[in-house]
Amino acid sequence: MYRKLEILLAATLTTILFISLLLDYMHRPPDFSAIKNVHARKTAFVDYLKPYIDDINQQRASERQELEGIYSDLLAGKKPDYWKRHQLKVWAKRYAIEYREDNLKSTAEKLRLHLDQIPTSMVLAQAALESAWGTSRFAAHGNNFFGQWCFTQGCGMVPKARSEDARHEVKEFESTKESLYKYFNNINSNPVYKQVREIRAQAREIGKPLSGLEMVAGLENYSQRGQAYIDDLRSVIRSNNFE
């Protein structure tokens, strides 16, 4: 009986995955470079990306609510059941955090800094700058809207301006959604963006809405341009009324 249930579950998951991939394929990025009117191109860009961003943020909000429930139980001295402990382990793996079965409170506390939303304004501004509003070669042919690198030969596209001693490539993704998931996990786990997460945590602590204008302050290392990159992100957010 259990074997039949396992086969049925595997078949169901395979079907769901196939349908998800098919829907992603059907929702390929528009040819933004073919839209000559700048305002129309920007509108199309936002209309295309925003539903994906909203979907991921809704998932993260739901997960964070579950995490806060587990954390409250731990503070009250209640040990989470097997499934809740398993969920903590899954999240810890996602964000490269050490899972401590003997100190679940510590694990949950660390996760509260990582498992959270990213303001739509910040995501859109970075996507706009990194992909030139969807017109870059990497966005058009690799679904890469954030200039994300990879370091295995053949994992992506070689930048035309790459120096001779460099080995990185710009990663190709199967779908826009995959690119966005990778971006969210990068911002929420990479030690380089610790300041972004700290700004967000401070806002949560005082019950203040998350602000892309504030959180981009922690992105100095996202680009070699440093502070100039942050200034440009804020300019994009303000001039396009993203926030």
N, C-alpha and C positions, 0 to 999 in steps of 0.2 A: 504493500500500500504506500509506504513512504517513498519507495523508488518511483512509483507512478506519479506521486505528487512532485518529486524533484524534477522528473522529466517534463511534467506539465508546466512547472514554474520556469524552467529553463527555456521552454518553447515560448512561453508568454513574454519573458524578458527579451528574447531574440526578436520577437515580433514588434515589441515596443521600440527597441533600438532601431530596427529597420524603418519603421514608420517615422521615427525622429530624424534619422539621416535623410530619408526621402523628403520630408518637409523642409529640412535645412537646404537640401539641394535645389528644391523648387523655389526657395527664397534666396536665390543668389543675389549678390550686390548689383545694383543698377550700374550702368556705365556712366559714372559721375562725370568723367571727362567729356562726355558727349553733351552734357548740359551746360551750355555756354553762358546762360544768365547766372551770375554769381549768387544772387538771392535764391533763385530756384534750386541751384545746386546745393546750397547750404540747407534749404528746407528739406530736400530729398534725402540728404545725408542724415539729418536729425530724425526724420520720419522712419528711416530704415533702421538706424541703430537703437533708438530709444526703447522700442518694445523688448529687445534683447536685454538691454541694461535693466529695465524695470523687472523683467522676469527673474534675472539673477538676484537682484536686490530683494525681491519678495521672498525668494528661497532663503537668502541669508537672514532676513528678518525673522522668518519662521524658525530657522535653526537657532538663532540667537535667543529667541523666546524660550525654546526648549532648553538651551544651555543655562539660561538664567534660572529656570525652574530647578534644574539639577543642582546648580550652585546654591540656591536657597536651601534645598534639602541638606546639602553638605554642611552649610553653616548651622543648621538646626540639629546636626548630629545624626542625620538619617543617611544610611548607606544606600546608594542607588541600586536598583535591581540589575540583573545581567544585561538586559537590552540597553539600559541607560549607560552602563559602563562600556558596553560595546560601542555605543555612539560616541562617547568621549574618545575612545581609542581611534575611531575612524577620523574624527576631526583633528586629533593630535597628529595623525599621519599626514593629513592634508596640509597642515601648516608647519610640519617639521618640528613638532614640539614633543618632548619626552613624555610618554605616558607613564604615570606612576600609579600602579594599582595600590601601593601602600600609602599614597598621598594624593588621593583624587581631588582634594580641595586645591592643591597646588596646580594640578593639571587644569582644572576648571578656571582658576584665576588667570592663568596664562592664556587660555583660550579666549577669555573675554576681551583680550587686547587684539586678537586676530580675527575672530569670527564676527564679522559685522559688515554693514553696508558701506558702499563707496558712493558719495554724492554723484548724481547723474551729471551735474555741471562739470565736475572734474573729469569724469570718464569721457564725456563728449569733447571737452577741450583738448585732452591728450590725443584722442582719436583724430580730431581735426588737424592738429599740428603734425602728428606723426605720419599721417596718411595724405596730407595736403587735401583735406576734405574728400577723401576717398579716391583721389585721382592717381595716387602713387602706383608704381608697378607692383609693389608688395601687397597692397590692398586689393588691386584689381585681379591679380593672378594667384595670390597666396592667402587671401582672406586675412592678411595681417595688417590690422589697423593701428598697431601700437609699436611698430618697429622692433618687435621682440626677436632676440638673437637665439641661435642654437650653434653648437660647436662640433657636430658630427658631419663629416663630408657628405654632401648630398641631402642634408636635412632641410634645405631651403634654397633661397636664391642668393647668389653672390653679389654683394653691393658693387656697383661700378666704380665707386671711389675708394674701395677697400685697399689698404696699403699692402705691399708685397709680403710683409711678414705677418699679417693678420690671418686668422683662420676661421673667423666667425662667418656665419651666413644668416640671412634674415629668414626666419622659420616660415614654412608653408603650412597652413592649417586646412583641414578638410571643410571647415565651415566657419562662418563669422562667429557663431555661438562658441565654438571651440576656442577661437582667438580671445573672446571676451572672458571665458572661464579661466584661461591661462593668465590673462591680465589681472583679473581679480585675485587669483591665488598668489601671483607675484607681488602685488602691492600688499597683500595681507600676510605674507610669510617671509619675504626677503628681508634680511637684517638691514640692508641698505635703506629701507623705507620705514625704519622704526619710528622716526619722527612723525610721519604721516599718521601712524597708528596711535601715537601718544597724543597728538592734537585731537584726534577723534575721541579717544578715551576721556580726555579732559572735558570735552563737550558733553559726553554722556554723563559724566559725574555730576554736572550742574544742570542737567536737563535741557541743554541747549541744542537746537537743530544742527545737524551736520552741515558744514559749509565747505564747498569746493574751493572757494576763494581763500579760506584759511588752511585747509589741508594740503594744498599744493605747495605750501611752504616747505614741506618735507621731501620734495622731489628734486632737490638740487643735484643729486647724483643720477637722475634718470637720463640726463643729457650732459654732454661735455660742455654745454653752454652755461651750466650752473644757474646763477641768479637770473640771467637774461631769459632763460627758459621759463622760470617761474613767472617772471614779469609778462612774458608772452601768453602764458596760460591764463593769467588773470585778465589780460586784455581781451582774449577770446571769450572768456566767460562774461565779462561786462558788455562788450560790444554786441554780443549775440543774445543777451538777456537769458543766459543759461541758469542764472540764479537770481 
